[in-house]
Structure formats: C-alpha cells, structure tokens
Amino acid sequence: MTDGKNERAGDPRSITDAFELALEKTDARYVLRLYVTGMTPRSQKAIENIKEISEEHLAGRYDLEVIDIFQQPERAQEAQVVATPTLIKQLPLPLQKLIGDMSDKERVLIGLGIQEKE
C-alpha cells in the first residue's frame, strides 16, 4: 500500500495507488445499454454476444438494457447514438461507447475496462 510519509507530503502517486486499490476491492456494478435496430440478425448477434461476455466476466454485477431505436428513437437521440448496434457503458465511469456486433471479445473487454490493452 502506501506509507504515511508520502501521503502527508501530497505524493499524488501514493494517493492514486490507494484509490485504485480501493476500487479493486469493490464489486463495481456495470450499467450497460445496447442500442439496436429491430430484431435484425446483426442486432440479435450483438445481444447474444454482450450477454455471453457479461455473464462470463460480470456475473451478478451488471444491468443490461436493450433499446430498440425503432421503438424508442428519442432514447437514441438523447444518447447521441449514430450507428447500431452501439453498447454504452454508463457505469462504472468513464462512459464508453462501442459500435458493432460485439463479436470481438477482446475489444469489448477493453472497452468495458475489464481487460487492459496489450
């Protein structure tokens, strides 16, 4: 962890390290919104892929809302969605947007902040 001397001196690295350690100990809840256009094969594939990834890596720690922009166009406009499928990670911050059918598992994990970019 950090020593008290560095924290009292205002060493930003020790404060950051302590904060990151505290974050790792929490079970952050993920709030995800997937914007799709109807039940097209591409939309269905995106739904299947994100559900599979979420269950494997976030089991019990995520809320997924699927929003059909044909039925709720105002929601897409509010979220500034310009292409579908689009996944928006609302929480934990920072907000992230991923576009596509979510078939590139590594890209999705990096976008969700679950895996580091290699």
C-alpha positions in Angstrom: 0.0 0.0 0.0 1.4 3.5 0.7 3.4 4.8 3.6 2.0 7.7 5.6 5.1 9.9 4.8 4.3 10.0 1.1 0.6 10.7 1.7 1.3 13.6 4.1 3.8 15.0 1.6 1.0 15.0 -1.0 2.6 12.5 -3.3 -0.1 12.1 -6.0 1.1 8.6 -7.0 0.6 7.2 -3.5 -2.9 8.7 -3.3 -3.7 7.3 -6.8 -2.4 3.9 -5.8 -4.5 3.9 -2.7 -7.6 4.9 -4.7 -7.0 2.3 -7.3 -6.6 -0.4 -4.6 -9.8 0.7 -3.0 -11.6 0.4 -6.4 -10.3 -3.1 -7.0 -11.8 -4.2 -3.7 -15.3 -3.0 -4.6 -17.6 -5.0 -6.7 -18.4 -2.3 -9.2 -21.8 -2.7 -10.8 -21.9 -2.2 -14.6 -24.8 -0.4 -16.2 -24.9 -1.2 -19.9 -27.2 0.0 -22.6 -27.3 -1.8 -26.0 -28.9 0.2 -28.8 -30.2 -2.0 -31.7 -32.4 -1.5 -34.8 -35.2 -4.1 -34.6 -34.5 -7.8 -34.4 -32.2 -8.0 -37.4 -29.6 -10.8 -37.4 -26.9 -8.2 -36.6 -28.9 -6.9 -33.6 -29.6 -10.4 -32.4 -25.9 -11.3 -32.6 -24.9 -8.2 -30.6 -27.4 -9.1 -27.9 -26.2 -12.7 -27.7 -22.5 -11.6 -27.7 -22.9 -9.0 -25.0 -25.0 -11.3 -22.8 -22.4 -14.0 -23.1 -19.5 -11.7 -22.3 -21.3 -10.1 -19.4 -22.3 -13.5 -17.9 -18.8 -14.8 -18.2 -17.0 -11.7 -16.8 -19.6 -9.7 -14.8 -21.9 -12.4 -13.5 -24.3 -10.8 -10.9 -22.7 -7.4 -11.3 -24.3 -5.9 -14.4 -27.6 -4.5 -15.6 -28.2 -4.7 -19.4 -30.9 -2.7 -21.1 -31.6 -3.4 -24.8 -33.1 -0.4 -26.5 -34.7 -0.8 -30.0 -34.3 2.6 -31.7 -37.2 1.9 -34.0 -39.5 1.8 -30.9 -37.7 4.5 -28.9 -35.9 6.9 -31.3 -35.8 9.6 -28.6 -33.5 7.4 -26.5 -31.0 7.0 -29.3 -31.1 10.8 -29.9 -30.6 11.5 -26.2 -27.6 9.2 -26.1 -26.2 10.5 -29.4 -26.3 7.1 -31.0 -25.5 7.4 -34.7 -24.9 3.8 -35.6 -26.2 0.4 -34.4 -25.6 -1.8 -32.6 -24.0 0.5 -30.0 -23.1 -0.5 -26.5 -22.8 2.3 -23.9 -21.2 1.6 -20.6 -22.8 4.1 -18.3 -21.2 2.8 -15.1 -18.6 2.5 -13.8 -17.1 5.7 -15.2 -15.7 6.6 -17.6 -18.6 6.3 -20.0 -17.6 4.2 -23.1 -19.3 3.6 -26.4 -18.7 0.5 -28.6 -20.1 0.1 -32.0 -20.6 -3.3 -33.8 -22.0 -6.7 -33.1 -19.7 -7.2 -30.1 -18.1 -10.3 -31.7 -14.5 -9.0 -30.9 -14.5 -10.2 -27.3 -11.1 -8.6 -26.5 -12.2 -5.2 -27.9 -15.4 -5.4 -25.8 -13.5 -6.4 -22.6 -11.1 -3.5 -23.1 -13.9 -1.1 -23.8 -15.7 -2.2 -20.7 -12.5 -1.7 -18.7 -12.3 -5.3 -17.7 -9.1 -6.1 -19.6 -6.1 -4.0 -20.3 -4.9 -3.3 -23.8 -1.8 -5.4 -24.6 
